[in-house]
Amino acid sequence: MAHTRPDEDANALFDVKVIYQAPYTNVVIPQVPDAFKPIVGPFELVDVNEIFAAADRDDIFDVRELSRDGVLVVVRPDQYVAHVLPLDANEELAALFKPIFPV
């Protein structure tokens, strides 16, 4: 978190979420990567409210035609989807945020 100040929570600038393709009963919270379980607040609690699972009746991957290999969806604060990228699109993601967070 290069642009997060030391006194801020890990998710102060970016609200990072994960949606698993499995039913919620199959998601094992301790096995979820720490990037989706930030330590927040004055009591430094683990926030598991960033972890989701696809619904049985309305699979978001099918409904939104998202790759089952995984995608990165950048959503602005006004809820506009700014970009949908493959998981390995590091340079494209960096270029998207460069005007906002110059190095």
N, C-alpha and C positions, 0 to 999 in steps of 0.2 A: 504494500500500500504506500507507494512512493509519495503520493500527494495528500495522504491523511495525516493530520497533525497528531503529535504524540498524545495529546489529551482527548482525542476523539475516539469513538468506538470504531471498530474495524469496518463497519458498514455505514459510516457517516457519509461518504461520497457515493458509493455504489451499493445498491441493494441487489445482492447476488442470490439468485434462487436456482433450484434444480427441480426438474420434473422427471421422475422415473417412469419408465414405460411399463412397469409392473403394478399390480394392485397395491394399495397402501399396506395391506397386511404382509406383503413380501418385502417391504423396505425396512432394513435393519439400521436403525438410527446410529448406533455406535460405529457402523461401517461406512457411513456417509463421510466423504472428505470434509476436513475442517473448514475449507473455504465456504461451505454452505452451513456452517454452525459457528457463526462469529461469537466471540466473547463480548458482551455488551453491558452497559450500565454501571452504576457505582458499586454494585455487588459482584460484577464480573461474572454474570450468568451466561450459560451457553444458550444461544437463541436457536431453537429448532424450527422456528416459524418460517424458514426459507426452504423447507423440504416438502415436496409435493409428489403425488403419484397420479398417473393417468386414470381417469374415471372409466369404469367398466362400460358404461352405456355410451359415452361420448369421448372417445379417445382423441385428445388434442393433437396428437401427431397425425392422425388421419384427417381430422376436421380442418386443420391449418396446413396440411400437406408438408409437414416438417420431416426432414430426413431422420430415419431411425438410427443413423450413425451418430446423431447428436447435432445440435445447432446452438449457436450463441445468438440470442435476440437482445438487441440494444433498444430499450424503451426510454424515451425522454420523460422528464417529470410531468409533462402534459399528457402522458399516455400514448404519444405518437410512436409507432414502431419506426425507429430511425434506420435500422439495418438488421438483416438476418444473415449470419455468416456460419460457415462450417467451423468446427471446434479448433481446427489448426490454422485459422486465418489470423495469425498474430500480427503480421504487418498491416493488414487492412484495418484491424481493430485499433492499432497504434495510430494509423493515419487518421482515423475517424476522430480520435480524442486529442490529437496533437494541437489543434487550434485552441482547445479548451485548457489543456494541461501541457504547456510547453516544457520540454526537458531542460 
